[in-house]
């Protein structure tokens, strides 16, 4: 299962980098969002996809799952949502100021 998710992370990173290298700002923002999702999956995979019980002190189980990777991913999701929202607002502000589209091409105004 880890191999499949690792391949999915590779595909998401490739798509995210491809979108980041484009000239349109909206594609760049989507690229950062996809790249952040790839990092979330990578953190989950690195934490290990184990099946086990909840880590309680009263119970005695053979195997526990670690809650730290899930807490890190939850924090990373909140941060990436805030960064994506900031980038969308910033691109809208650039659109308002320049009156042009969301592309970064060097086209002349007519």
N, C-alpha and C positions, 0 to 999 in steps of 0.2 A: 504494500500500500504506500509505503514511503517513497518508493521509486516512481510510482505514478504521480504523486503529488510533486515530487522534485522535477519531473518532466513538465508538469503544468506550470510550475514556478518559472522554469526556463522559457517556456512559450510566452508567459505573461511579461517577463522581463524583456524579451525580444520585441514584443508588441509595444510595450511602454517606451523603450528606447527609440523605436522607429517613430512613434508619435512625437516624442520629445524633439527629434531632429527635424521635424517639419517646420514650415515657415508660418503656419497659421497658429494664432495664440490659443484658440479653442482646442485644437489638437494637442498642443503642449499641455494644457490643463488636463485633458483626458489622459494623456500619457503619464503625468504625475500621479493621477488617481489609480491607474492600472498598475503602475510601478509600486505604489504603496500597498495595493492588494497582494501583489506578488511577495512583498516583504512580510506581510501578515501570514501568508501561507508558509513562507520559509521559516518564520519563527515557530509556527505550530509544528512543522515537521521536525525542526531541530529539537524541540522539547520532547519529541517522541510521541507516537500515537499508541499509547498503552491503554489497555483496559484494566481497570482496577476499581477499588472502592474509594469512597470519599475519605480524605485524611482526617479522621476523628480520633481523639485521644482515648475515648472509652472503649472503642471497638478494637478487636485484634484481627486484622486481616493479613493475608499473605502478601498482597501487593496494593500499593496506593498510587494514585495518579498525582502528579505534581501540578499545583495550581498556579505556579509562578509564570509559565509561558502564557497561560490564558489571561492573567492579569496584565502582562506586558502587551499582549495583542490588543486587549481592550483599551489600554492607554494609547497605543499606536493608532487605533481606529479613530479615537477622539481627536488626536493631534492631526491626522491626515484629513479628517473632515474639516477642521478649522483652517488648515492650509488651503484646501480646495475652495472653501468659501471665500477666503481672502483673495485667492487668485481670480476667482470669478468676478468679485467686486472690483478688483484692480483692472481687469480687462474691460469691464463695463465703463469704468471711469475713463480709461484710455479712449474708448469709443466715443464717449460724450465730449471729451476735449478735442479730439482730432476730427470727428465727424466722418471718419473712414471706418471701414470694416475692421474685423479682428485679425487681419493678416499683417504680417511684418514685412511685406515685400516693399521694395523701393520704387513703387509706382508713383508717377507724377500726377498731381491733381489737375483736372481739366476744368 
